[in-house]
Amino acid sequence: MSDPWNGQAGRATHGPGARIPGGRAAGTGPAGPAGQRAAGAAPAGPSGGRAAARVASRARGGRPPRPARAPGRGRRILRGSAITLSALIVLTSGVGWWFYQHLDGNIHSVSLDGKGGAEKADAFGRTPINILVMGSDGRTSAADCALGGGCAHTGVQTGSNADVEMVLHISADRSDATVLSIPRDTMTKVPACSDTESGKSTPGYYGQINSALQYGPACQVATVHRLTGIPIDHFVKLDFSGVVKMSDAVGGVSVCVSDDVYDTYSHLKLSKGSHTLKGEAALEFVRSRHGFGDGSDLGRTVSQHIFLSAMIRKFKSAGTLTDPSAVYKLADAATKALTVDDGLGTVRKLIGLATDVNKVPAQRITFATMQTAPDPADHDRVVAGPGAASLFAAIADDRSLTAGSGKKPATASASATAAAVPASRIAVTVENGTGITGRASAVAGALTGRGFSSATSTGNAPRPAATTTLTYGTGHRPEALTVAKALGLPASHLRQGTGTGLTLVIGGDWPSGAGYPGGSSVSAAGPAPKTSDAKTAVGGAHASTADQAKTCAQVSPYKTVKLDGVTMTPAQAYAAARGKPDSAG
């Protein structure tokens, strides 16, 4: 049937004002054959049509009624468009509401309760974003057991460790970003924590950093904040199946390996060259620690940076955020795959985060790995190295790690300065965490000698400390900065605690002397580096940027894997396992 608004078929033909054969408007002229006069009427004029109607009307002493016009074509189109637009608005509003309500229902969120500190706004009221991205090794579902293995004797397990920890920093002006990896084998102090979901709690301990996740994501955030001094606003946690879902949602990620590789532990098997990895193959790549670098977790962080760089490039080049179907697919996968803090607990907020990341050019996204040193107590573990404090401070102070960014160089002295709090009013509890007799007394004596309160006291730390920290209670940061300034202690070593007063724990990084090694009493953030570019902050941090598309993951040349009980290199294992299909199919 034809559209009643198109001015053609389907239009009424005999209503008032409609034309009838002969040109007369139906219902407006005298009845009877065309040209017939009504009784007593004036002589007939031209027969039929509007003229006849006018003559007849004058004979009655009135004006002829104006015939109603059929809707014009423009008016009909406009009216039709308005109805169509209204219908679309109602439809899309309903779909949009369903979209957000449906996906929001997928999200599992957890409160941080301020355990990661808080960012400060810049002069324009803008704040940076710092997010702890965690990759969980938990086998807490049948799917994760199948992907991760290790459940043959235990079945589905409870609890997990954060085998991947990356701090994603997005600058206040959204012009650059940094991804800082912290090796899972790092030894540090885990603060007192309590997980409301599992009921597990700890009074605090010295241990491997990834173990803090056993006490909930907020505890892991608090531990990283304590180590680095970087305020952590949010967190995102993925498990094994989450990595599979996300890599599938973006359509696979293209990576390159420098040689044939078979990691018999993660099951990654790839020939030399480039491959597009999806699903389980992507998971095997990011989990592989024996296949790349020196076969440790340090080598794995570099290959993970290569993977994430490729994912970012694809995300940008594909225009994902401008494609509604792609946005839905990505959001659907993300909300099913991620656990987040309640500050990111809606689809709108997650898409907003993705938009912020998308604003940063690939060449301004820097990847770095925390500088490390061997743990004196265990050669299989590491502690934060001498250069880590500069890297932490650069991120905490929102300074670019990308050379030539035009922002304040990452190697400039920290902006934090001590407030005018008289030293005589500040008492410090100095604790010896080095195991070296007399360290607390030496530092306490230096403080009182510089005019600090005679109430300054000494003692032994409850456990060994690899890194020196100065913990202050709420509202006591100015005093802490004054102490740090006097000792030349970098601002990255300051921690906000829940108690009162100031506690300085002397760590293994400060084995002698009354001033922090390499420090200066001029600035609470430590001495200004000698060079004037970002290279100082990222020295020894295996830094790269997301635009480096030709970088291949370096396959380990060492005998880091075993096949049939024989130790060999990943390339040798690949050659010996010709019958096993490659991960990339």
C-alpha positions in Angstrom: 0.0 0.0 0.0 1.3 3.4 -0.8 2.3 5.9 1.9 -0.7 8.2 2.7 1.8 11.1 3.1 3.3 10.8 -0.4 0.6 12.9 -2.2 -0.2 10.1 -4.7 -2.0 6.8 -4.3 -4.0 6.3 -1.2 -5.1 10.0 -0.9 -8.8 10.6 -0.2 -10.6 11.7 -3.4 -14.1 12.7 -2.3 -13.7 14.7 0.9 -14.2 18.4 1.1 -11.8 20.2 -1.1 -10.9 17.1 -3.1 -11.0 17.5 -6.9 -13.6 15.6 -8.9 -13.7 15.2 -12.7 -14.5 18.5 -14.3 -12.4 20.5 -11.8 -15.2 21.3 -9.4 -14.5 21.0 -5.7 -16.7 18.3 -4.2 -19.2 19.7 -1.8 -18.6 23.4 -2.7 -20.9 24.0 -5.7 -24.6 23.4 -6.5 -25.8 19.9 -7.0 -26.7 18.7 -10.5 -25.1 18.6 -13.8 -22.3 20.9 -14.5 -23.5 24.4 -15.7 -27.1 24.0 -14.3 -28.3 27.1 -12.5 -30.0 27.2 -9.1 -33.5 28.7 -9.0 -33.4 32.5 -9.0 -29.7 32.6 -9.6 -27.9 35.0 -11.9 -27.3 34.0 -15.5 -24.8 31.3 -15.7 -21.2 32.2 -16.2 -18.6 29.8 -17.2 -19.7 26.3 -16.5 -18.2 24.3 -13.6 -15.1 25.0 -11.6 -14.4 27.7 -9.0 -16.0 30.5 -11.3 -19.4 28.7 -11.1 -19.1 28.4 -7.4 -18.4 32.1 -7.0 -21.4 33.0 -9.1 -23.7 30.8 -7.2 -22.4 32.1 -3.9 -22.9 35.7 -4.9 -26.5 34.9 -5.9 -26.9 33.8 -2.2 -25.2 37.0 -1.0 -22.2 35.3 0.6 -18.6 34.4 -0.1 -17.8 30.9 -1.2 -16.2 28.7 1.5 -12.5 28.3 0.8 -11.8 24.7 -0.1 -9.3 22.9 2.2 -6.0 22.1 0.5 -4.4 18.7 0.4 -1.1 18.7 2.4 1.8 20.0 0.3 4.7 17.6 -0.4 7.2 19.6 1.7 4.9 19.7 4.7 4.1 16.0 4.3 7.8 15.1 4.2 8.6 17.3 7.2 5.8 15.8 9.2 6.9 12.3 8.3 10.5 13.1 9.2 9.4 14.4 12.6 7.6 11.2 13.4 10.5 9.1 12.2 13.0 11.1 14.3 10.8 10.9 17.4 10.6 7.2 17.0 14.3 6.9 16.6 14.9 9.0 19.7 12.6 6.8 21.7 14.2 3.7 20.3 17.8 4.7 20.8 17.1 6.0 24.3 15.6 2.7 25.2 18.5 0.8 23.6 21.1 3.1 25.3 19.4 2.6 28.7 19.3 -1.2 28.2 23.0 -1.1 27.0 24.2 0.6 30.1 21.9 -1.3 32.5 22.8 -4.7 31.0 26.6 -4.1 31.0 26.6 -2.4 34.4 25.1 -5.6 35.8 28.2 -7.5 34.6 30.7 -5.4 36.6 32.1 -6.6 39.9 33.4 -3.6 41.9 35.2 -3.2 45.2 35.8 -0.2 47.4 39.4 1.1 47.8 38.5 3.1 51.0 41.2 5.6 50.2 44.0 3.1 50.7 45.9 4.3 47.7 46.1 7.9 48.6 44.7 10.8 46.6 45.9 12.8 43.7 46.3 16.6 43.8 45.0 18.9 41.1 47.3 21.0 39.0 47.0 24.8 38.7 44.1 24.4 36.3 42.1 22.0 38.5 43.0 18.9 36.5 44.1 15.7 38.2 46.2 12.8 36.9 44.8 9.3 36.9 46.8 6.4 38.4 45.4 2.9 38.0 46.9 -0.3 39.3 46.4 -3.0 36.7 46.6 -6.5 38.2 46.7 -9.9 36.5 45.6 -12.5 38.9 46.9 -16.1 38.9 43.8 -17.4 40.7 42.2 -20.7 39.7 38.9 -19.6 41.2 36.7 -21.0 38.4 36.6 -24.0 36.2 37.5 -21.8 33.2 40.6 -20.5 35.0 41.6 -24.0 36.1 41.4 -25.1 32.5 43.5 -22.2 31.3 46.1 -22.0 34.1 46.3 -25.6 35.1 47.4 -26.7 38.6 43.9 -27.8 39.7 44.3 -31.5 39.1 44.6 -32.3 42.8 43.0 -29.3 44.4 40.0 -28.5 42.1 38.8 -24.9 42.0 40.9 -22.9 44.4 40.4 -19.8 46.6 42.7 -16.8 46.8 45.2 -15.5 44.2 48.4 -13.6 43.7 49.0 -10.5 41.5 51.4 -12.0 39.0 51.2 -8.9 36.9 51.3 -5.4 38.4 51.3 -2.3 36.3 50.7 1.3 37.4 49.0 3.2 34.5 49.6 6.9 34.9 47.7 9.4 32.7 48.9 13.0 33.1 46.6 15.7 34.3 46.5 17.3 30.9 46.0 13.9 29.1 49.1 14.6 26.9 51.1 11.6 27.9 51.0 8.4 29.9 53.3 5.9 31.7 52.9 2.2 32.3 55.2 1.1 35.2 55.6 -2.6 35.7 56.6 -3.9 39.2 58.1 -7.4 39.1 56.1 -10.0 41.1 59.3 -11.2 42.8 59.8 -7.8 44.5 60.2 -8.0 48.3 58.5 -5.2 50.3 56.4 -4.5 53.4 52.7 -5.4 53.1 50.7 -3.1 55.4 47.9 -4.2 57.8 44.9 -5.2 55.6 41.5 -6.7 55.9 39.4 -8.0 53.0 35.7 -7.6 53.6 34.7 -10.1 50.9 36.9 -13.0 52.0 37.2 -12.1 55.7 41.0 -12.6 55.5 43.2 -10.1 57.3 46.9 -9.5 58.2 48.6 -7.3 60.7 51.3 -6.6 58.0 54.4 -8.5 57.1 57.6 -8.4 54.9 57.1 -10.5 51.8 56.6 -10.9 48.1 54.6 -8.0 46.7 52.2 -10.1 44.7 51.0 -11.9 47.8 49.1 -8.9 49.1 46.2 -9.8 46.7 45.5 -12.6 49.1 43.9 -9.9 51.3 41.9 -8.3 48.6 42.6 -5.8 45.7 42.6 -2.8 48.1 45.5 -4.4 50.0 47.4 -4.8 46.8 46.8 -1.2 46.0 47.9 -0.1 49.5 51.1 -2.2 49.2 52.1 -0.6 45.8 51.3 2.8 47.1 53.5 2.2 50.2 56.4 1.0 48.0 56.3 3.7 45.4 54.7 6.7 47.0 52.5 7.0 43.9 48.8 7.8 44.7 46.6 5.0 43.3 43.1 6.2 42.4 41.8 3.0 40.9 42.5 -0.6 40.1 41.6 -3.1 37.4 42.0 -6.8 37.9 41.9 -9.5 35.2 42.1 -13.3 35.6 43.2 -15.8 33.0 39.8 -16.0 31.2 39.6 -12.2 31.3 42.8 -11.9 29.2 41.3 -14.4 26.7 38.0 -12.4 26.5 39.7 -9.0 26.0 42.2 -10.2 23.3 39.3 -11.8 21.4 37.2 -8.6 21.8 39.9 -6.5 20.0 40.2 -9.1 17.2 43.7 -10.4 18.2 47.0 -8.6 18.8 50.0 -8.7 16.4 53.4 -9.5 18.1 56.8 -10.4 16.9 59.3 -12.9 18.4 63.1 -12.8 17.6 63.5 -16.5 17.3 61.5 -19.8 17.5 60.2 -20.1 21.0 58.6 -22.9 23.1 57.9 -22.1 26.7 57.0 -25.5 28.2 55.6 -23.8 31.3 53.2 -21.3 29.7 52.8 -23.5 26.6 53.6 -20.7 24.2 54.9 -22.0 20.9 55.7 -19.7 18.1 58.0 -19.6 15.1 60.3 -16.7 14.5 58.5 -13.6 13.1 55.1 -11.9 13.5 51.9 -13.5 14.6 48.4 -12.4 15.5 47.5 -13.8 18.9 43.9 -14.3 20.2 42.4 -16.2 23.0 44.6 -18.8 24.7 47.6 -17.9 22.5 47.5 -14.3 23.8 47.3 -15.6 27.4 50.3 -17.9 26.8 52.3 -14.9 25.5 51.7 -12.5 28.4 52.2 -15.4 31.0 55.5 -16.5 29.5 58.4 -15.8 31.8 60.8 -18.6 30.7 60.5 -17.8 27.0 61.9 -14.3 26.9 64.8 -12.2 28.3 66.7 -13.9 31.1 63.9 -16.3 31.8 62.7 -14.3 34.9 59.8 -12.1 35.6 61.9 -9.1 34.4 62.0 -10.5 30.9 58.3 -11.1 31.0 57.5 -7.5 31.8 59.2 -6.4 28.6 57.3 -8.8 26.4 54.1 -7.7 28.1 54.9 -4.1 27.2 55.3 -5.2 23.6 51.9 -6.9 23.7 50.2 -3.9 25.2 51.8 -1.5 22.8 50.5 -3.5 19.9 47.0 -3.6 21.4 47.1 0.2 21.9 48.1 0.8 18.3 45.4 -1.5 17.0 42.8 0.2 19.3 43.8 3.6 17.9 44.1 2.7 14.3 40.8 0.8 14.2 38.9 3.8 15.5 37.3 1.5 18.1 35.6 4.3 20.1 33.8 5.7 17.0 32.3 2.3 16.1 29.2 1.6 18.1 29.3 -2.2 17.5 33.0 -2.3 18.5 32.3 -0.3 21.6 29.6 -2.7 22.6 31.8 -5.7 22.0 34.7 -4.3 23.9 32.5 -3.1 26.8 30.7 -6.4 27.0 34.0 -8.3 27.2 35.5 -5.8 29.6 32.6 -5.8 32.1 32.6 -9.6 32.1 36.3 -9.9 32.4 37.3 -7.2 34.9 37.0 -6.5 38.6 37.4 -2.8 39.3 37.1 -0.3 42.1 33.8 1.4 42.6 35.2 4.6 41.1 35.2 2.7 37.7 32.1 0.6 38.4 30.0 1.7 35.5 30.2 1.3 31.7 30.2 5.1 31.2 33.2 5.4 33.5 35.1 2.6 31.8 34.4 4.1 28.4 35.5 7.5 29.8 38.8 5.9 30.9 39.3 4.3 27.5 38.7 7.8 25.9 41.3 9.4 28.2 43.9 6.7 27.1 42.9 7.2 23.5 43.7 10.9 23.7 47.4 10.2 24.4 49.5 9.7 21.2 51.2 6.3 21.0 54.6 8.0 21.0 53.8 9.7 24.3 52.9 6.4 26.1 56.0 5.2 27.9 56.5 1.7 29.2 59.1 1.1 32.0 60.0 -1.6 34.5 60.9 -0.8 38.1 64.7 -0.8 38.5 65.7 -3.7 40.8 68.6 -5.0 42.9 69.0 -8.6 44.3 67.4 -9.2 47.6 70.3 -9.7 50.1 68.4 -12.4 51.9 67.3 -14.4 48.8 69.0 -14.3 45.4 65.8 -15.5 43.7 64.0 -12.3 44.8 64.5 -8.6 44.1 64.1 -5.3 45.9 63.6 -1.8 44.5 67.0 -0.7 43.0 68.8 2.7 43.5 67.2 4.2 40.4 63.6 3.3 41.4 63.1 6.3 43.7 63.7 8.7 40.8 61.2 6.8 38.6 58.6 6.7 41.3 59.0 10.4 42.1 58.6 11.4 38.4 55.3 9.5 38.1 54.1 10.8 41.5 54.9 14.3 40.5 53.1 13.9 37.1 56.3 14.6 35.1 56.6 13.2 31.6 58.9 10.3 30.9 58.8 11.0 27.2 61.8 13.0 25.9 60.8 16.3 24.2 57.3 16.3 25.5 57.5 20.0 26.4 56.4 19.3 30.0 58.6 19.7 33.0 61.5 17.3 32.5 61.3 14.1 34.5 64.7 14.7 35.9 64.0 18.1 37.4 64.0 18.2 41.2 60.7 17.3 42.8 58.3 20.1 43.3 57.4 19.2 46.9 58.9 21.5 49.4 58.8 21.5 53.1 56.2 23.7 54.8 57.4 26.1 57.4 57.1 23.8 60.4 59.9 24.4 63.0 62.2 21.5 63.5 62.1 22.0 67.3 58.4 21.0 67.3 58.9 17.7 65.4 59.7 14.4 67.2 60.6 11.3 65.1 60.6 7.7 66.0 63.6 6.2 64.2 63.6 2.4 63.8 66.5 0.3 62.6 65.5 -2.1 59.8 69.0 -2.8 58.6 70.3 -5.3 61.1 73.4 -3.0 61.4 73.9 -2.0 65.1 73.6 1.7 65.8 71.9 2.9 62.6 68.8 4.3 64.4 70.9 6.1 67.0 73.1 7.6 64.3 70.2 9.0 62.3 68.3 10.2 65.4 71.4 11.9 66.6 71.7 13.7 63.3 68.1 14.9 63.6 68.5 16.3 67.1 71.8 17.8 66.1 69.8 19.8 63.5 67.4 21.1 66.0 64.6 18.5 65.9 62.8 17.7 69.2 64.7 16.0 72.0 61.6 13.7 72.2 63.0 11.9 69.1 63.4 8.2 70.0 64.9 5.1 68.6 64.1 1.4 68.4 64.3 -1.7 66.2 61.9 -2.2 63.2 59.5 -5.2 63.7 61.1 -6.8 60.6 64.0 -6.2 58.1 63.4 -3.3 55.6 65.0 -3.1 52.2 63.9 0.4 51.6 63.9 3.4 53.9 60.5 4.9 54.6 59.1 7.9 56.5 55.5 7.3 57.6 53.3 10.1 58.8 49.9 10.4 60.2 46.9 12.3 58.8 47.7 16.0 58.7 51.4 15.6 59.4 52.8 15.7 55.8 54.4 19.1 56.3 56.4 17.8 59.3 57.4 14.7 57.2 58.7 17.0 54.4 60.7 19.0 56.9 62.4 15.8 58.1 62.9 14.5 54.6 64.5 17.8 53.6 66.9 17.6 56.6 68.0 14.1 55.7 68.0 14.4 51.9 65.3 11.7 51.7 63.4 11.6 48.4 59.7 12.4 48.6 58.9 9.0 47.1 60.0 7.4 50.4 57.2 9.2 52.3 54.1 7.2 53.2 50.8 8.3 54.8 49.8 6.0 57.6 46.9 5.6 59.9 48.7 6.3 63.1 49.9 9.6 64.6 53.4 11.2 64.5 56.3 10.3 62.3 58.1 7.0 62.1 61.4 6.7 60.1 62.4 3.1 59.3 66.0 2.9 58.1 66.2 0.3 55.4 69.0 -1.6 53.7 69.3 1.1 51.1 70.8 3.4 53.8 73.6 1.3 55.5 75.7 4.1 56.7 76.0 7.9 57.2 73.7 10.5 58.7 72.2 11.6 55.3 70.4 9.4 52.8 72.9 8.1 50.2 73.1 10.5 47.3 70.7 12.8 49.0 70.8 16.5 49.7 69.5 18.6 52.6 68.4 21.2 50.1 65.2 19.5 48.9 62.9 17.0 50.5 62.7 15.2 47.2 66.4 14.5 47.1 69.0 15.9 44.8 68.4 17.1 41.3 69.8 14.7 38.8 72.8 15.9 36.8 71.2 15.4 33.4 68.2 17.3 32.1 66.1 14.8 30.3 63.9 11.8 31.0 66.7 9.4 30.6 67.7 9.6 34.3 64.3 8.6 35.6 64.0 5.6 33.2 67.7 4.6 33.3 67.9 0.8 33.6 64.1 0.6 33.4 63.9 -1.0 29.9 61.9 2.0 28.7 60.0 1.9 25.4 57.1 3.8 23.8 53.9 2.4 22.3 54.6 3.5 18.8 57.6 1.1 18.4 55.9 -1.3 16.1 59.0 -3.1 14.9 60.2 -4.3 18.3 60.3 -8.0 18.7 60.2 -9.9 22.0 63.7 -11.2 22.6 63.6 -15.0 23.0 65.8 -16.2 25.9 69.2 -17.6 24.8 69.5 -19.4 28.1 68.4 -22.9 29.1 65.3 -21.8 30.8 62.8 -24.6 29.9 62.6 -28.4 30.2 61.2 -30.9 27.7 61.0 -34.6 28.6 63.2 -33.9 31.6 66.0 -32.2 29.5 66.9 -28.6 30.2 67.3 -26.5 27.0 66.7 -23.1 25.4 63.2 -22.1 24.2 64.5 -22.3 20.6 65.9 -25.8 21.1 62.6 -26.9 22.7 60.7 -25.6 19.7 62.9 -27.7 17.4 62.4 -30.7 19.6 58.6 -30.4 19.7 57.9 -30.3 15.9 54.8 -32.4 16.5 53.1 -29.9 18.8 51.0 -27.3 17.0 52.0 -23.7 17.3 50.0 -21.4 19.5 49.1 -19.1 16.6 47.7 -22.1 14.6 
